[in-house]
Amino acid sequence: MSENSQIRFGPATGVGSMPGADAREAVKTVTGTFEDFPFLPELPARGPGADMIGRSAGMLVELYARVEPSGWRLGDRPGRDTKRARSWLREDLDALEEYTQGYEGPLKVQAVGPWTLATALELRNGEVVLSDPGACRDLAASLAEGLRLHLAEVRRRVPGAQVVLQLDEPSLTAVLRGRVKTASGYRTHRAVDRQVVESALRDIVGVHGGGPVVVHSCAPDVPFALLRRAGAAGVSFDLSLLTERDDEAIGEAVEGGTRLLAGVVPGTDGPLSDPAGSVMGVRTLWRRLGLHPGLLARSVTITPSCGLAGASPEYARRALAHCVRAARSLADNPE
């Protein structure tokens, strides 16, 4: 086992987004449900700046973004959208601090990773940052500095926590395969070299000073091996999108001590199976890989399949509680 296996993760947690606009209510729900691994909720229903792109854009240092009809665009100075994003983040951290008094254990915070951010932020010419390698480097450096400050603030507010940083990279596979469309929509941007992608991610991971970093993608074909090489201690993914092509990379990840954050609970309203049924796919994967059942609880954290922003508040609460029960079922009956 690698040193990653020594990092504490809880048995279940959420992905990031929650429905509604009340920060205190969201944090109260999360901390009350996940006593061993709470996370800082994101509430995109509040509007631009509370969405995952806007929140991360607000963290940038010496780069500023504003909302245009086409989306988020970099500009020269902080405008009301940047100020709103930073204000909401402070409000969320206030609520987190209130509900985690005396907490000791893993605590997850999320930010958009450098490559998904590069596909979502536009330059002045209307093309995304991804179109310009120099702009990509500047964006990654700005994000790294912003995350350094953010993580320090979280540690100051919740001093007993072991902060886990989650980088949301749903567009990573599209970046690697040259599938990100240009502004016109008629062409796609050239695939970014895998070593360039890996290097930028490694630099961001390094900002956490040896602390655990998880990379989340709810897209197919998650590049497990690349993320491990970049230093990710865990990979968060939608279990239903895995294919047998992923088996070898996942098996190597588990044996190398990488934590799997397996998304097994639907992110939108619908019926929930019994807890044992929800983790049946995890057990099936384990048998297929020939891994020891005793590794399950040490290697897997149960989550929803993606964020819960599109769910009703009542379903979101049930889904999070269901993750806890499903994780317990996995631990109690690994085979």
C-alpha positions as CSV (number, residue, x, y, z in Angstrom):
1,M,0.0,0.0,0.0
2,S,1.1,3.5,-0.7
3,E,1.2,6.4,1.7
4,N,-2.3,7.3,0.4
5,S,-3.7,4.4,2.2
6,Q,-2.8,6.1,5.5
7,I,-5.0,9.1,4.7
8,R,-8.3,9.2,6.6
9,F,-11.5,9.2,4.5
10,G,-15.0,8.7,5.8
11,P,-17.2,5.8,4.6
12,A,-19.7,8.2,2.9
13,T,-19.9,11.8,1.8
14,G,-21.5,14.0,-0.9
15,V,-20.1,15.3,-4.2
16,G,-20.7,19.1,-3.7
17,S,-23.8,20.8,-4.9
18,M,-27.1,20.9,-3.0
19,P,-30.5,22.3,-3.8
20,G,-31.9,25.5,-2.3
21,A,-30.3,28.8,-1.3
22,D,-29.9,28.6,2.5
23,A,-26.3,28.1,3.4
24,R,-27.0,27.3,7.1
25,E,-29.7,24.8,6.3
26,A,-27.4,23.0,3.7
27,V,-24.4,22.8,6.1
28,K,-26.7,21.7,8.9
29,T,-28.0,18.8,6.7
30,V,-24.5,17.8,5.6
31,T,-22.8,17.9,9.0
32,G,-25.8,16.1,10.6
33,T,-25.7,13.3,8.0
34,F,-22.0,12.8,7.5
35,E,-20.6,12.8,11.0
36,D,-17.3,11.2,9.7
37,F,-16.8,13.0,6.4
38,P,-18.8,16.3,5.9
39,F,-18.3,18.6,3.0
40,L,-18.8,22.3,2.2
41,P,-22.0,22.5,0.1
42,E,-22.3,24.5,-3.0
43,L,-25.7,26.2,-3.7
44,P,-25.9,27.1,-7.4
45,A,-29.6,28.0,-7.1
46,R,-28.5,31.3,-5.7
47,G,-27.4,32.4,-9.1
48,P,-24.1,33.2,-11.0
49,G,-21.2,33.1,-8.6
50,A,-22.7,30.3,-6.5
51,D,-22.4,27.8,-9.4
52,M,-19.2,25.7,-9.4
53,I,-17.6,27.7,-12.2
54,G,-18.4,31.1,-10.6
55,R,-17.3,30.0,-7.2
56,S,-13.9,28.9,-8.5
57,A,-13.6,32.0,-10.7
58,G,-14.1,34.0,-7.5
59,M,-11.1,32.2,-6.0
60,L,-8.7,33.3,-8.7
61,V,-5.8,35.6,-7.8
62,E,-5.1,38.6,-10.1
63,L,-7.6,37.2,-12.7
64,Y,-11.2,38.2,-12.7
65,A,-14.3,36.9,-14.4
66,R,-17.7,38.4,-15.2
67,V,-20.9,36.9,-16.5
68,E,-21.6,37.6,-20.2
69,P,-24.6,36.2,-22.3
70,S,-22.3,33.4,-23.5
71,G,-21.0,32.5,-20.0
72,W,-18.1,33.5,-17.7
73,R,-15.4,35.7,-19.3
74,L,-12.1,37.0,-18.0
75,G,-11.8,40.7,-17.5
76,D,-9.5,43.4,-16.2
77,R,-10.9,44.1,-12.7
78,P,-13.2,42.5,-10.1
79,G,-16.8,43.3,-10.9
80,R,-20.0,42.6,-9.1
81,D,-20.0,38.9,-10.2
82,T,-16.6,38.3,-8.6
83,K,-17.7,40.2,-5.5
84,R,-20.9,38.2,-5.3
85,A,-19.0,34.9,-5.6
86,R,-16.6,35.8,-2.8
87,S,-19.4,37.0,-0.6
88,W,-21.4,33.8,-0.9
89,L,-18.2,31.7,-0.2
90,R,-17.7,33.7,3.0
91,E,-21.3,33.1,3.9
92,D,-20.9,29.3,3.3
93,L,-17.6,29.3,5.4
94,D,-19.4,31.1,8.2
95,A,-22.1,28.4,8.3
96,L,-19.5,25.6,8.1
97,E,-17.5,27.1,11.0
98,E,-20.7,27.4,13.0
99,Y,-21.7,23.7,12.5
100,T,-18.2,22.1,12.9
101,Q,-17.2,23.5,16.3
102,G,-14.9,20.9,17.8
103,Y,-14.9,18.7,14.8
104,E,-11.9,16.5,14.2
105,G,-11.6,14.4,11.1
106,P,-11.8,14.6,7.3
107,L,-13.6,17.6,5.8
108,K,-14.0,17.9,2.0
109,V,-14.1,21.2,0.1
110,Q,-14.5,21.4,-3.7
111,A,-13.2,23.6,-6.5
112,V,-13.2,23.3,-10.3
113,G,-9.9,21.9,-11.6
114,P,-7.7,23.8,-14.0
115,W,-8.8,22.0,-17.2
116,T,-12.5,22.1,-16.7
117,L,-12.1,25.8,-15.7
118,A,-10.1,26.4,-18.9
119,T,-13.1,25.0,-20.9
120,A,-15.6,27.1,-19.1
121,L,-13.9,30.6,-18.9
122,E,-13.7,32.7,-22.0
123,L,-11.0,35.0,-23.2
124,R,-11.8,38.5,-24.5
125,N,-12.1,37.2,-28.0
126,G,-14.9,34.8,-27.0
127,E,-12.9,31.6,-27.3
128,V,-12.3,29.6,-24.1
129,V,-9.0,29.7,-22.2
130,L,-8.2,26.2,-23.5
131,S,-7.5,27.7,-26.9
132,D,-4.4,29.5,-25.6
133,P,-1.6,27.4,-23.9
134,G,-0.2,30.6,-22.3
135,A,-3.6,31.5,-20.9
136,C,-4.0,28.0,-19.6
137,R,-0.7,28.3,-17.7
138,D,-1.7,31.7,-16.2
139,L,-5.1,30.3,-15.2
140,A,-3.6,27.3,-13.5
141,A,-1.1,29.5,-11.6
142,S,-3.9,31.9,-10.5
143,L,-6.1,29.0,-9.4
144,A,-3.2,27.4,-7.4
145,E,-2.6,30.6,-5.5
146,G,-6.4,31.1,-4.9
147,L,-6.7,27.5,-3.6
148,R,-3.7,28.0,-1.3
149,L,-5.5,30.9,0.3
150,H,-8.9,29.1,0.4
151,L,-7.4,26.0,2.1
152,A,-5.6,28.1,4.7
153,E,-8.9,29.9,5.5
154,V,-10.8,26.6,5.9
155,R,-8.0,25.3,8.2
156,R,-8.2,28.5,10.2
157,R,-12.0,28.1,10.6
158,V,-12.1,24.4,11.3
159,P,-8.7,23.8,13.0
160,G,-9.3,20.2,13.9
161,A,-10.2,19.1,10.4
162,Q,-8.0,17.2,7.9
163,V,-9.0,19.1,4.8
164,V,-9.6,17.0,1.7
165,L,-9.5,19.1,-1.5
166,Q,-11.8,17.8,-4.4
167,L,-11.0,19.1,-7.9
168,D,-14.0,18.9,-10.1
169,E,-12.8,17.9,-13.6
170,P,-15.9,16.7,-15.6
171,S,-14.4,18.1,-18.9
172,L,-11.0,16.4,-18.4
173,T,-11.6,13.5,-20.8
174,A,-12.9,15.9,-23.5
175,V,-9.8,18.0,-23.1
176,L,-7.6,14.9,-23.5
177,R,-9.5,13.7,-26.6
178,G,-9.9,17.0,-28.4
179,R,-13.7,17.1,-28.0
180,V,-14.1,20.7,-26.6
181,K,-16.0,22.8,-29.2
182,T,-14.8,26.2,-30.4
183,A,-17.0,29.3,-30.0
184,S,-18.5,28.7,-33.4
185,G,-19.4,25.2,-32.6
186,Y,-18.1,23.9,-36.0
187,R,-14.7,22.8,-34.8
188,T,-13.1,21.4,-31.7
189,H,-10.0,22.5,-29.9
190,R,-6.9,20.4,-30.3
191,A,-6.3,17.7,-27.7
192,V,-4.0,18.8,-24.9
193,D,-0.9,16.7,-24.5
194,R,-1.3,14.2,-21.6
195,Q,2.0,15.3,-20.0
196,V,0.9,18.9,-20.0
197,V,-2.5,18.0,-18.4
198,E,-0.8,15.8,-15.8
199,S,1.8,18.5,-15.0
200,A,-0.8,21.2,-14.4
201,L,-2.8,18.9,-12.2
202,R,0.3,17.9,-10.2
203,D,1.0,21.6,-9.5
204,I,-2.5,22.1,-8.2
205,V,-2.3,18.9,-6.1
206,G,1.0,20.2,-4.6
207,V,-0.7,23.4,-3.3
208,H,-2.3,21.2,-0.6
209,G,1.1,20.6,0.9
210,G,0.8,16.8,1.1
211,G,-2.8,16.9,2.1
212,P,-5.2,14.6,0.3
213,V,-6.6,15.6,-3.1
214,V,-9.5,13.9,-4.8
215,V,-10.4,14.4,-8.5
216,H,-14.1,14.1,-9.4
217,S,-15.5,13.4,-12.8
218,C,-19.0,12.3,-13.5
219,A,-18.1,11.7,-17.2
220,P,-17.2,8.4,-18.8
221,D,-13.6,7.2,-19.3
222,V,-12.1,8.8,-16.2
223,P,-8.3,8.7,-16.7
224,F,-7.5,6.9,-13.4
225,A,-3.8,6.2,-14.2
226,L,-3.1,9.9,-15.2
227,L,-4.8,11.2,-12.0
228,R,-2.7,8.8,-9.8
229,R,0.5,9.9,-11.5
230,A,-0.6,13.6,-10.8
231,G,-0.7,12.8,-7.1
232,A,-4.5,12.3,-6.5
233,A,-5.1,10.4,-3.3
234,G,-8.6,9.5,-4.5
235,V,-10.8,9.5,-7.6
236,S,-14.6,10.3,-7.5
237,F,-16.7,8.9,-10.3
238,D,-20.2,7.7,-11.3
239,L,-20.0,3.9,-10.9
240,S,-22.7,3.3,-13.6
241,L,-20.4,4.8,-16.2
242,L,-17.6,2.3,-15.6
243,T,-16.9,-0.4,-18.2
244,E,-14.7,-3.4,-18.1
245,R,-12.1,-1.4,-20.0
246,D,-11.6,0.5,-16.7
247,D,-10.9,-2.6,-14.7
248,E,-7.1,-2.8,-14.9
249,A,-6.6,0.9,-14.1
250,I,-9.0,0.6,-11.1
251,G,-7.4,-2.5,-9.8
252,E,-4.0,-0.9,-9.9
253,A,-5.4,2.2,-8.2
254,V,-6.8,0.2,-5.3
255,E,-3.6,-1.9,-4.9
256,G,-1.7,1.4,-4.9
257,G,-3.8,2.8,-2.1
258,T,-5.9,5.2,-4.1
259,R,-9.3,5.9,-2.5
260,L,-12.4,5.3,-4.7
261,L,-15.3,7.6,-4.1
262,A,-18.0,5.6,-5.8
263,G,-21.1,7.4,-7.0
264,V,-23.9,4.9,-6.6
265,V,-27.0,6.9,-5.4
266,P,-28.9,8.8,-8.2
267,G,-28.4,12.6,-8.2
268,T,-32.0,13.4,-9.2
269,D,-35.4,12.5,-7.7
270,G,-36.4,8.9,-8.0
271,P,-36.9,5.8,-6.1
272,L,-34.0,4.6,-4.0
273,S,-33.2,0.9,-3.8
274,D,-32.4,-0.8,-0.5
275,P,-28.9,0.1,0.8
276,A,-27.4,-3.3,-0.1
277,G,-28.8,-3.0,-3.6
278,S,-27.1,0.4,-4.0
279,V,-23.7,-1.1,-3.5
280,M,-24.2,-4.3,-5.4
281,G,-22.2,-2.8,-8.3
282,V,-19.3,-2.1,-6.0
283,R,-19.3,-5.7,-4.8
284,T,-19.6,-7.0,-8.4
285,L,-16.6,-4.8,-9.4
286,W,-14.6,-6.2,-6.5
287,R,-15.3,-9.8,-7.5
288,R,-14.4,-9.1,-11.1
289,L,-11.1,-7.5,-10.1
290,G,-10.3,-10.4,-7.7
291,L,-9.7,-8.0,-4.8
292,H,-10.0,-9.1,-1.2
293,P,-13.4,-8.2,0.3
294,G,-11.6,-6.9,3.4
295,L,-10.2,-4.1,1.3
296,L,-13.6,-2.7,0.5
297,A,-14.3,-0.5,3.5
298,R,-10.7,0.7,3.5
299,S,-10.8,1.6,-0.2
300,V,-14.3,2.9,-1.0
301,T,-16.3,5.9,0.0
302,I,-19.9,6.0,-1.1
303,T,-21.4,9.1,-2.7
304,P,-24.2,10.2,-4.9
305,S,-23.4,9.7,-8.6
306,C,-23.0,13.5,-9.1
307,G,-24.0,16.8,-7.4
308,L,-27.6,17.2,-6.1
309,A,-28.4,20.7,-7.4
310,G,-31.1,19.3,-9.6
311,A,-32.8,17.4,-6.8
312,S,-35.6,18.4,-4.5
313,P,-34.5,19.4,-1.0
314,E,-36.4,16.4,0.4
315,Y,-34.8,13.9,-2.0
316,A,-31.3,15.4,-1.4
317,R,-31.7,14.8,2.3
318,R,-32.8,11.2,1.7
319,A,-30.1,10.5,-0.9
320,L,-27.3,11.7,1.5
321,A,-28.7,9.6,4.3
322,H,-29.0,6.6,1.9
323,C,-25.2,7.0,1.2
324,V,-24.5,6.5,4.9
325,R,-26.7,3.4,5.1
326,A,-25.2,1.9,1.8
327,A,-21.7,2.4,3.1
328,R,-22.6,0.7,6.4
329,S,-24.0,-2.2,4.3
330,L,-20.8,-2.5,2.4
331,A,-18.7,-2.5,5.6
332,D,-21.0,-5.1,7.4
333,N,-21.3,-7.4,4.4
334,P,-18.3,-6.9,2.0
335,E,-18.9,-10.2,0.2
